[in-house]
Each structure stands twice: as C-alpha cells, then as structure tokens.
Amino acid sequence: MSHDALIPARLLPWPGPEGKPCYLLTDGSGRLSRAADAAESIQLDMAGDLLAHLADMLDDEHVTAVQLRYLLARMSEALTDVCRIAESRGARLLVYTDVKADAGPDNVPSPDDGPS
C-alpha cells in the first residue's frame, strides 16, 4: 500500500458549489490546507463569540424576539460549521488511528498486511 493511499480526503470547512461538500486530497501541508485550518479557527472563534453573546442576551430581560431570532439564525450557521469541522477532523483521526493500529513497533505498516 502506498503512503498516498493512507491519506483521507479532507472535508473542507466551507461548502462547494450548490452547497455540496467540498473535499481536498492533500498531505495537510499545502497552502489550501493552511487556508482550511485558518477558516476552521475563525469559525470556531465565531461560534464561541455567539455563545458568549447568547449568555448576555439571556440575562437581559429587555431582549426582543427579533433579536433572539437573529442570534439563533447565526448560531444555526455556526453550529453547521462546527459540525462540518468535527466530521472532517473525526474522519482524519479515524484514518490515523487505523494506520497506527496496523503499524509495527516503529510505526511502520506490518509486512503481513499483504501486497499493495
């Protein structure tokens, strides 16, 4: 089995055309991978900011239904982003775990794995 076959397609943190999932085949060190890492970081920070804003709004007895609806719409978007990030990272983690489980003592795949 070649090294390239062990690299999973990365689900990117933004949708592709028509809202469909967008994937990247990479070893994780390229420019697009770094852009995806940066986008994930921004998305996670924004989700955290929305949660803090929600806590403030829930303590405010003068908040309106329109304000809450707007915040919930933004939180829905943020939760969609966070779920996509979790799915992407989980898929990559599973592949990494499977490779490590099949590896020998020096993290080299076992020769008993058969021909590639």
C-alpha positions, 0 to 999 in steps of 0.5 A: 500500500502506498503512503498516498493511499493512507491519506483521507480526503479532507472535508473542507470547512466551507461548502462547494458549489450548490452547497455540496461538500467540498473535499481536498486530497492533500498531505495537510501541508499545502497552502489550501490546507493552511487556508482550511485550518485558518477558516476552521479557527475563525469559525470556531472563534465565531461560534464561541463569540455567539455563545458568549453573546447568547449568555448576555442576551439571556440575562437581559430581560429587555431582549426582543424576539427579533433579536433572539431570532437573529442570534439563533439564525447565526448560531444555526450557521455556526453550529453547521460549521462546527459540525462540518469541522468535527466530521472532517477532523473525526474522519482524519483521526479515524484514518490515523488511528487505523494506520497506527493500529496496523503499524509495527513497533516503529510505526511502520505498516506490518509486512503481513498486511499483504501486497499493495 
